[in-house]
Amino acid sequence: MIRFCGYNWIPQERWGQMHPDKPYVWYDVDMIEQHSPTYLTLKAEYKPKMFRNRKAEMAVGLISCTEEFSYGSFSLDAKLPTQAYAWPAFWMWSWYSWPPEID
């Protein structure tokens, strides 16, 4: 569990270390560097790992909040990557409806 900006976070998506529809990446806690209670770095690197007969090539840093919060503002200072399959993003989740994404 990661404590960040006053909330509890996990270093993966809700369903685990790998998304079933994105077999090329997996979520690795070693790709997260927390510098302070309000500042962290998410990284990605080539680090193959097997998951039930599937090989995920890229280890990526990702955090998911385990607590509900309502409205507010979010900011991001990012060095934009140039390689494929890498981009900084906020994904908003609904706690009460399906699909869970709020785009």
N, C-alpha and C positions, 0 to 999 in steps of 0.2 A: 504494500500500500504506500502510496506517495501522498504526502500532504503538500498541497500547492494552492496558493491564493485563498487559503482558508477552507478548502474543500478536500475530501478524500478522493483519490484517483487510483485506477489500476493501470498497469503497463500493457494493456491489451484491449481488444474489443470485448463486448459483453459475452460473446460466445466462445472466446478462447484465444490462443496464440496465433491462429491462422484463420482467415476468412475462407469458407469453402468455395467461393466463387473467384478468389484471387490466389491461386496456388503458387504464384511466383514470389510472394512476400510472406514473412512471418514477423511477429511482434516480439522484440527482444528487449528486456529490461536494461541490458548493457548499452543500448543505443539511446538511453536517456541520461543526461547529466543535469542534476539540479544544482544550481549555483547559489540560490537564495530561496526564501519562501515564495518569491514572486517571479523568479527568472529561471528558465531551464533551456537546455539545448536538446533537440531531437535530431538524431543522426540516422544515416543509412549506410550500409556497406555490404559488399558481396560476402556472404557467410552462409553457404548452403547447409540445410538441415532437412532430414527426412521426417515426414508426417504421414503415417499410414500409407505407405507406398507412393507418396507424393514428395517430390523434392522441391522445397522452397529455396530460391536462390538468394534473395535479398533479406537481410535483417534490417528492420526499421524501428524507430522509436515512435510510440503512439501512447497517448494517455486518454482514458475514458473516466469521466466523473461518475462516482457511485452515489451521488446525492442529487436530489432535485433542486434546481434553482430557477427563478422566474426571469425577469427581464433585466437588462443592463447593457453594458457595452463591453466589447472585446477588442483588444488590439494585438497586433502581431508585428514584430520587427523580424524580417527574414532576409537571409541571403538566398536568393532564388537559385535553385539547382539547374544544371544544364543537361543532366542525364535523363534517360527515359524512365518513366514510372515514378518520378519524384516531384512532389509539389507540396508546399505548405497549405494547410486548409483548416478551417473550422467546420465540423460536421455537427449540426444540431440534432438532438434526438428528442422525440416525443416520449413521455413516460406513459401516456394513456391511450395511444392509438397506433394503428398499423396502416401504412408502413411507418417505421420509427423515425425516418429521416424527415427533417424539416428543411427544405431547400428554399 
